[in-house]
Each structure stands twice: as structure tokens, then as C-alpha cells.
Amino acid sequence: MTTATGSSLPRYADDLQRALWERLQAYRFGEDDAALPAFVRRMAKEADIPPALAAQAVEEYRRFCFLACTAQEQATPSPLLGQVWHTHLTDTREYWQRFCPQVLRITLHHQPGRGDAADAVRHREQYRATLERYWRHFGEPPASCWPPAMAAHAQVYTVGPRERCWRMPREGGKAAWIWALITLLLGMCLAPFNDAASPLHWRGGSFLLLFFASIGLACAAAARVRRMVRGIGQHRAVMQVDQHRAVMQVDSAELAYLAGGSERVADMQLGLVLACGAVRLHAPRRTRRRASADLQDTGVEAPASLQRALLLVRANPQLTRALQALRDDARPLRDALIGKRLWLGRGQAWCARLAGAAPLLTLWLVGLRKIQIGLQLQRLVGFLVAAMVVVTLVALGCLLTPPRRNLAGERLLAERDAALLTDAGPRHTAQALDLAQPLALAGTGMLLGTPWADYHSLRAPIASGSGGSGCSSSGCGGGGGGGGGGGGGGCSSGCGGCGGGS
């Protein structure tokens, strides 16, 4: 079996369809040749996939548009192609004023889906039919962009190879040694050109060079010291794991708090309640704003582990209030993580902030003393003052940015993330609890490609370049007059999409 290349003509296509395909092949996603590479980079960043896969997905998106515009029945893209489509839709001027009227010559809409089980079944059937039409026109679809019919809507990970959200904490220390060596060598080189032994009495230019190198050294030392303080107690945590395994049993709620605080816990629990069908998200299509969204009780009972979250959601049917109630309910998890030595206590966090800022504050005092000497000798100190502003800002950043997880917590996140990515078994979205760890580690982005993608669209809206576009979670209908596509086409998808145009 062969897979058609991106430039080959579709098989069994009439003259109008071949003309449509030629326009799709010539389309550059903008007015100049740089627009296509820029779109591919944007797609790779937003979907968190390698650039090569993003480029392939963009080419497959052309084929999907061809399939959507050349059939009377509706077509459904894979989750990854749905993300390409959504990214394209956010450039409203390009999509509605150029792509639809000039390339497709029809108006291709996203339409909202109901988000229930029947809607998911309909999407699966439409996706299967879309794959059959792909086979007819283009040959075998690439699995990286078009997963098999069951896998496309049954698995959480259908957007291609996701990069790891969490990585093992590095040992560190190399940067500090490198900057120390640079500063030492620079000082040795500059010393012969200055009569005084103390750098404070060196000429202005020599002192500035050494001061700039010292900024790098102070920043590296600050990061190293901060990391050392965060690592206090991690060896004891490892011993607890080895000797008393039950101590380190971390449930999905604690994992979510470890990854993103109470905000992540609220997102995970509400996402699971939506996935099990206990509530339904309703947002006016015209606004699609979080403040105007509410949660409708369906009467379906949730699993035992979600009963408390479901009670809070039912008591607060407005989305913003439900999220606040879930955040408030998640705050005690912090103490549990501190007890398991995965989260920094208040005292240790303050020690990390103060110790991390100490090298920068020391350098700041040296700079202040040099400014005083310069003013006494009536020398210009403007460049040094500017450097002092930089040191001040970095020191304030260290003082005002509280560390949360310790190194043992980061290591646990990295291990869970690696285990999740290497798990070969399918994770069915029909089982709500199968989404718990993906949501805890990666957030609501894991809902893309599922019937609940609306929630991600409300929680993490993508900025639009012009005009307003509302986001929805499935479906699109193609309207408009004839043209190269051979009449109006329709499509529906499990991805988050946009509605607009006419």
C-alpha cells in the first residue's frame, strides 16, 4: 500500500475538485512565503509537538479541507488536525476573508457539539467515514496525523508525540563554576592595568568589566544556593520511599496540586466531573466567556472519588464560583504534601528566597560602595548605576518569587510524566478517571480532541488577531455557495473550534 505524497492529485476527482486541490496546494497561510513556516512554528508551539510533525499536520490539513468541501455528508478531522484547524481559525481575517472565499470558495464553519455520549458516537462514525474517503482519494493515511478510528476518539494521547511536561531536576553547579572561572581570569587580566589591589579603586572601565562578569557569577550562585536549600530533606524523602512505601502514595489530587497548585486541582476535578457526564458545560455561543458559563446538572452520579467535587459543583452552578469552591477545597493538600516532603514549608521557602538573593545583594552592596567612591572623586557613574538597576531587579525577583516544590517533588512529577508517556496501553476517554493523571500533569490541554474541549477553550482562550470568534467543542458545517469544492461541505470534530462568519 502506498501513501500519496502531499503534491499528488487526488484520485477519482472531477475538474472542480482538482481545481480546489490546486488552490489548496498553492495556499501559503498568508500573503508572503514566510507565512507558511511561521504558521508551522506556531502550530508546533501551541500543540507542543516537534516541528516535523507540525509540518506534516499542516499538509494533512489541506487534505482534510479537500475532504470537507467535496462531500455532502459531514467530515471529522483527527484531534491533531483539529488543532491545526483551530490555530488557522484564530487568524480570523486570513481564514474568513481569504481562505474561505478565495481558496475553498465555500464557508467552512465550526458548530458546537452537545458533548454527550451520543455526540461522541456520532463523531466516531463520521471520523470513520472520513478515513474511508481519505483512502479513496489519497491512499493510506499516515497514523501520526490520522490515527485509527477507535484510537482517535478513545485515547487521550491522540495529538502525536507529546513532549514531556516535567523533567528530572539537574544536579546543577556547572554554571556557577564556569562564571567563577571567567570572573577570576578576567580579574587576573585586568589587575596589571590598575595600580590598586582592591577592585573598588580600579579605573571605571576595568571595574565595569569585572562587575558585569560578577553579575553572571552572582546569578549562577543564586540559582545554585536556592536549589541547595530546596534540596534539604530530599534524601530523607527518598529513604521514606524505600522503607515505608505507603508514605509516598500520592493520589491524583495531590499530584495536580504538586504540578499547578489549587488551580490545577480545580481544573482536574471539574474536567473529570464533565467527563463522567455528571454535569454539562453551557456557555453562550456569542460570548464564550468564563464569567457567562454555567454548569448544568445531568443527574448522573460520579465515581466515589469525585462525589465531593460534584457536590461543590452542584452547589455552585456558575463556572467561576465552582472553580473558586474547588480551589478553596484543595488548599489542605498543601499540608499533606509538606508532610510527605514534596512541598516546601513556609520557613524553608523563605530560606530559599533569602539565600538565593544573598549573592546578588552582596554584589549590590559592592556596587553601591563603588558609586560612593566615584561620586567622591567626581567621576561618571551612569553605566554602573544602570548595572545596579539590573542587579536590583534580579535580586527582587529572587526575593519575591517563592519556590514551592522541593527537588523530591520535581523528581516525582518527572517520574509520573515519564511513566505516563511510556504507557503503551490505551486510555479511554469514556472512563473519566483515566483522565486524572494526564489532567494533573498537563492541565486542560489534554482535553483537546475530546468532547470536553470547550472547557479548555474557556480556561485557556487563544488570542485572536482580529474580530471575535467563539470557541466550541465539536462540529463544523460548511455552508455557502458552490465553487471548486463541488458544493457546500460540512464537518464536525472533537477538537475545540471556532464559529464565525456567515
C-alpha positions in Angstrom: 0.0 0.0 0.0 1.2 3.5 -0.8 0.6 6.8 0.8 0.0 9.7 -1.6 2.5 12.5 -1.4 1.5 16.0 -0.5 1.7 17.2 -4.1 -0.1 14.3 -5.9 -3.6 14.9 -7.3 -6.5 13.2 -5.5 -7.8 10.1 -7.2 -11.3 10.0 -8.6 -11.5 13.8 -8.6 -13.5 15.8 -11.2 -12.3 19.0 -12.7 -13.8 21.2 -10.0 -12.3 19.1 -7.3 -8.8 19.1 -9.0 -9.0 22.9 -9.2 -9.8 23.0 -5.5 -6.8 20.8 -4.7 -4.5 23.0 -6.8 -5.7 26.1 -4.8 -5.1 24.3 -1.5 -1.6 23.3 -2.6 -0.8 26.9 -3.6 -2.2 28.4 -0.4 0.6 29.7 1.9 -1.4 30.7 5.1 -0.6 34.3 4.5 0.4 36.9 1.9 4.1 36.0 1.6 6.3 33.0 1.5 7.3 33.5 5.2 3.7 32.9 6.4 3.8 29.1 5.9 7.0 28.5 8.0 5.6 30.9 10.7 2.3 29.0 10.8 4.1 25.7 11.2 6.2 27.1 14.0 3.1 28.5 15.7 1.4 25.1 15.3 4.3 23.2 16.8 4.4 25.6 19.8 0.7 25.5 20.5 0.3 21.8 20.1 3.6 21.1 21.8 4.8 18.7 19.0 8.0 18.5 17.0 8.3 20.9 14.0 8.5 18.0 11.6 5.1 16.6 12.8 3.6 20.1 12.7 4.7 20.5 9.1 3.2 17.1 8.2 0.0 18.0 10.1 -0.4 21.3 8.1 -0.1 19.3 4.8 -2.7 16.8 6.0 -4.9 19.7 7.0 -5.1 20.6 3.3 -6.3 17.1 2.6 -8.9 17.4 5.3 -10.2 20.7 3.8 -10.5 18.9 0.5 -12.5 16.1 2.0 -14.7 18.5 3.9 -15.5 20.5 0.8 -16.1 17.7 -1.7 -18.8 15.7 0.0 -22.4 16.3 1.1 -22.0 14.4 4.4 -20.1 15.8 7.3 -16.4 15.1 7.8 -14.5 14.9 11.1 -10.7 15.6 11.5 -8.4 13.8 13.8 -7.6 15.7 17.1 -4.2 16.8 15.7 -5.7 18.2 12.5 -8.5 19.7 14.6 -5.8 21.7 16.4 -4.3 22.8 13.1 -7.8 24.0 12.1 -8.3 25.8 15.4 -5.0 27.5 15.0 -5.9 28.6 11.5 -9.3 29.9 12.7 -7.8 32.2 15.2 -6.3 34.2 12.4 -9.8 35.4 11.6 -9.0 37.9 8.9 -6.9 35.3 6.9 -9.4 32.5 7.4 -12.7 34.3 6.7 -11.6 36.9 4.2 -9.1 35.0 2.2 -9.0 31.2 2.8 -12.8 30.5 2.6 -13.8 32.8 -0.2 -10.7 32.6 -2.4 -9.4 29.1 -1.8 -12.3 26.9 -0.6 -14.9 29.1 -2.2 -17.3 28.0 0.4 -17.8 29.0 4.1 -16.5 26.3 6.4 -17.8 26.6 10.0 -17.2 25.0 13.3 -20.5 24.3 15.0 -20.9 23.5 18.7 -21.4 19.9 19.8 -23.5 18.7 22.7 -20.6 17.0 24.5 -22.6 13.9 25.5 -22.1 10.2 24.8 -24.3 10.2 21.7 -22.4 13.1 20.2 -19.1 11.2 20.8 -20.5 8.2 19.0 -21.6 10.4 16.1 -18.1 11.8 15.9 -16.5 8.4 15.8 -18.8 7.3 12.9 -18.1 10.5 11.0 -14.4 10.1 11.6 -14.5 6.5 10.3 -16.3 7.7 7.2 -13.8 10.5 6.7 -11.0 7.9 6.8 -12.7 5.9 4.1 -12.9 8.9 1.9 -9.3 9.6 2.6 -8.4 6.1 1.4 -10.3 6.6 -1.8 -8.7 9.9 -2.7 -5.2 9.8 -1.2 -4.4 6.2 -0.2 -3.3 5.1 3.2 -3.4 7.9 5.8 -0.3 8.5 8.0 -1.0 7.2 11.5 0.8 10.1 13.1 -1.9 12.5 11.8 -4.8 10.2 11.2 -4.9 7.5 14.0 -7.2 4.5 13.5 -10.9 5.2 14.0 -11.2 3.8 17.5 -7.9 5.2 18.8 -8.6 8.7 17.5 -11.5 9.2 19.9 -10.7 6.6 22.5 -7.3 7.7 23.6 -6.2 10.8 25.5 -2.9 11.0 23.6 -4.0 11.4 20.0 -2.1 14.6 19.2 1.1 12.8 18.3 4.2 12.5 20.4 3.8 14.9 23.3 7.0 16.3 24.8 7.5 15.7 28.5 5.9 18.2 30.8 8.3 17.5 33.6 12.0 16.6 33.5 14.3 15.3 36.2 15.9 18.2 38.1 19.5 18.7 37.1 22.4 18.5 39.5 23.4 22.0 38.7 26.6 23.8 39.8 28.4 23.9 36.5 27.2 27.4 35.6 28.5 28.8 38.9 31.9 27.2 38.4 32.1 28.5 34.9 31.2 32.0 35.9 33.6 31.9 38.8 36.4 30.9 36.4 35.5 33.6 34.0 35.4 36.3 36.7 38.7 35.1 38.2 40.5 35.1 34.8 39.1 38.5 33.9 40.3 39.9 37.3 43.8 38.5 36.7 43.9 40.1 33.3 42.7 43.5 34.5 44.8 43.7 37.6 48.1 44.6 35.9 46.4 47.6 34.3 45.4 49.1 37.7 47.7 50.3 40.5 45.3 49.5 43.4 45.0 46.0 44.7 41.3 46.4 45.5 38.9 46.4 42.5 36.9 49.2 44.3 39.8 51.5 43.5 40.3 50.4 39.9 39.6 52.6 36.9 36.0 52.8 35.9 36.2 50.7 32.7 38.1 47.9 34.4 35.7 47.8 37.3 32.7 47.7 35.0 34.0 44.7 33.1 34.6 42.9 36.3 31.2 44.0 37.6 29.4 42.7 34.6 31.1 39.3 34.9 30.2 39.3 38.6 26.6 39.7 37.7 26.7 36.4 35.8 28.5 34.8 38.8 26.0 36.2 41.3 23.0 34.9 39.2 24.5 31.5 38.9 25.4 31.3 42.5 21.9 32.5 43.5 20.4 29.7 41.4 22.7 27.1 42.9 22.2 28.2 46.5 18.4 28.4 46.0 18.5 24.8 44.6 20.6 23.6 47.5 18.0 24.9 50.1 15.2 23.3 48.1 17.0 20.0 48.2 17.2 19.9 52.0 15.2 16.9 53.2 15.0 15.2 49.8 17.3 12.3 51.0 15.0 11.7 53.9 12.1 11.6 51.5 13.9 9.0 49.4 14.5 6.9 52.5 10.8 7.1 53.3 10.0 5.9 49.8 12.3 2.9 50.2 11.4 2.0 53.8 7.8 3.0 54.0 6.2 2.9 50.6 2.8 4.0 51.8 4.2 7.4 53.0 4.7 8.4 49.4 1.3 7.3 48.0 0.3 10.4 46.1 -3.2 10.5 44.7 -4.2 12.4 41.5 -5.4 15.5 43.5 -2.1 15.7 45.3 -0.3 15.2 42.0 -2.3 18.1 40.5 -1.5 20.4 43.4 2.1 19.5 43.1 2.1 20.3 39.4 0.0 23.5 39.4 -1.4 24.3 42.9 -5.1 24.6 43.8 -5.8 26.0 40.3 -4.7 22.7 38.7 -6.7 20.7 41.2 -9.9 22.6 40.4 -9.3 22.2 36.6 -8.7 18.4 37.0 -11.7 17.8 39.2 -14.1 19.8 37.1 -12.7 18.2 33.9 -13.3 14.7 35.4 -16.9 15.7 36.5 -17.5 16.8 33.0 -16.0 13.7 31.5 -18.1 11.3 33.6 -21.3 13.2 32.4 -22.4 14.4 35.8 -22.6 18.0 34.6 -22.7 19.7 31.3 -20.9 22.9 30.4 -23.1 25.6 28.9 -21.7 28.9 27.6 -23.5 31.3 25.2 -22.0 30.8 21.8 -21.7 34.5 21.1 -19.6 35.4 24.2 -17.9 32.1 25.2 -16.6 33.9 28.3 -15.8 32.2 31.5 -18.0 34.6 33.6 -21.1 33.8 31.5 -20.6 30.0 31.5 -22.6 27.7 33.8 -22.7 24.0 34.7 -25.9 22.1 34.2 -26.6 19.1 36.4 -27.5 16.0 34.4 -28.5 13.8 37.3 -25.7 11.3 36.5 -23.8 10.1 39.5 -20.0 10.5 39.6 -17.5 7.9 40.9 -16.9 7.9 44.7 -13.7 9.8 44.4 -15.5 12.7 42.7 -18.5 12.8 44.9 -17.2 15.7 47.0 -16.2 17.7 43.9 -19.6 17.0 42.3 -21.4 18.3 45.5 -19.4 21.5 45.3 -20.2 22.0 41.6 -23.9 21.4 42.1 -23.9 23.9 44.9 -22.1 26.5 42.7 -23.5 26.1 39.1 -21.7 29.1 37.8 -18.3 28.2 36.4 -16.3 30.9 38.2 -17.9 30.1 41.5 -17.5 26.4 41.0 -13.8 26.8 40.3 -13.3 29.0 43.4 -15.1 26.4 45.6 -12.8 23.7 44.2 -9.7 25.8 44.8 -10.7 26.5 48.4 -11.4 22.8 49.0 -7.9 21.9 47.6 -5.9 24.1 49.9 -5.4 21.5 52.6 -3.5 19.4 50.1 -0.5 21.7 50.7 -0.1 20.5 54.2 -0.3 16.9 53.1 2.5 17.4 50.5 4.6 19.2 53.1 4.2 16.1 55.4 5.3 13.9 52.5 8.4 16.2 52.0 7.3 17.0 48.4 6.4 20.7 49.1 8.4 23.4 50.8 7.3 24.6 54.2 6.9 28.3 54.8 10.3 28.5 56.6 12.2 26.5 54.1 10.7 28.6 51.2 11.8 31.8 52.9 15.2 30.4 53.5 15.5 29.6 49.8 14.4 33.1 48.8 16.8 34.9 51.2 19.7 32.6 50.5 19.2 32.9 46.7 19.1 36.6 46.9 22.2 36.8 49.1 24.9 36.7 46.3 23.0 39.4 44.4 22.6 41.6 47.5 26.3 41.3 48.2 27.2 42.4 44.7 24.7 45.2 45.1 26.5 46.5 48.2 29.8 46.3 46.3 28.3 48.4 43.5 26.9 50.9 46.0 30.3 51.3 47.6 31.9 51.9 44.2 29.3 54.6 43.4 30.1 56.4 46.6 33.8 56.3 45.7 33.1 57.5 42.2 31.0 60.4 43.5 33.7 61.4 46.0 36.2 61.5 43.1 33.7 63.3 40.9 33.7 60.5 38.3 30.9 59.5 36.0 28.9 56.5 37.4 26.0 56.3 34.9 26.9 52.9 33.5 27.4 51.5 37.0 24.0 52.8 38.1 22.4 51.1 35.1 24.1 47.8 36.0 22.9 48.3 39.6 19.3 48.6 38.3 19.7 45.2 36.7 21.1 43.6 39.9 18.3 45.2 41.9 15.6 43.7 39.6 17.1 40.2 39.6 17.5 40.3 43.4 13.9 41.4 43.8 12.9 38.6 41.5 14.6 36.1 43.9 13.1 37.6 46.9 9.5 38.0 45.6 9.3 34.7 43.7 8.5 31.9 46.2 9.7 28.4 45.5 7.0 25.8 46.0 8.1 22.3 45.2 11.3 20.8 46.5 13.6 18.6 44.4 11.9 15.4 45.6 8.5 16.8 44.3 10.0 17.7 40.9 11.5 14.2 40.7 8.2 12.6 41.4 6.5 14.7 38.7 9.2 13.7 36.2 8.8 10.0 37.1 5.0 10.1 36.8 5.2 12.0 33.5 7.7 9.5 32.1 5.6 6.6 33.2 2.5 8.1 31.6 4.3 8.7 28.2 5.8 5.2 28.1 2.5 3.5 29.0 1.6 1.6 25.9 -2.0 0.8 26.9 -4.9 2.9 25.5 -6.5 5.4 27.8 -10.2 5.6 27.0 -11.9 8.9 27.5 -15.1 7.1 28.2 -13.5 6.3 31.6 -13.4 9.6 33.4 -10.8 8.6 35.9 -8.3 7.6 33.1 -8.0 11.4 32.5 -7.0 12.1 36.1 -3.2 11.9 35.8 -3.0 13.5 32.3 -5.0 16.4 33.6 -3.0 16.6 36.8 0.3 16.7 34.9 -0.5 18.6 31.7 -3.7 20.6 32.5 -6.8 21.2 30.4 -4.8 20.9 27.2 -5.3 17.2 27.5 -9.0 17.7 26.7 -8.2 18.9 23.2 -9.6 16.2 20.8 -12.3 15.1 23.3 -16.0 16.1 23.6 -15.0 18.3 26.5 -12.5 20.6 24.7 -14.9 23.5 25.3 -13.7 23.7 28.9 -10.1 24.1 27.7 -11.2 26.8 25.3 -12.8 28.7 28.2 -9.9 28.2 30.6 -7.1 28.9 28.1 -8.5 31.0 25.2 -6.2 31.6 22.3 -5.8 35.3 21.5 -7.3 36.3 18.1 -5.7 38.7 15.8 -8.9 40.5 14.8 -12.6 40.3 15.3 -14.3 38.0 17.7 -14.6 34.3 17.4 -16.3 31.9 19.8 -14.8 28.6 20.7 -16.8 25.4 20.7 -16.0 21.7 21.2 -17.1 19.9 18.2 -18.6 20.1 14.8 -18.5 22.4 11.9 -20.8 22.8 9.0 -19.8 24.1 5.7 -22.1 26.4 4.0 -22.1 28.9 1.2 -22.3 28.6 -2.4 -20.7 26.2 -4.9 -17.3 26.6 -6.2 -14.3 24.5 -6.7 -15.2 22.2 -3.8 -18.3 20.8 -5.5 -20.8 22.4 -3.2 -21.1 23.0 0.5 -19.3 20.7 2.8 -19.8 20.0 6.4 -17.6 18.7 9.2 -17.6 18.1 12.8 -14.8 17.4 15.1 -14.0 16.5 18.7 -11.5 19.4 18.8 -12.0 22.8 20.2 -13.1 25.0 17.3 -14.4 28.4 16.4 -17.6 29.7 14.9 -17.9 32.8 12.9 -18.5 34.1 9.5 -21.7 33.5 7.5 
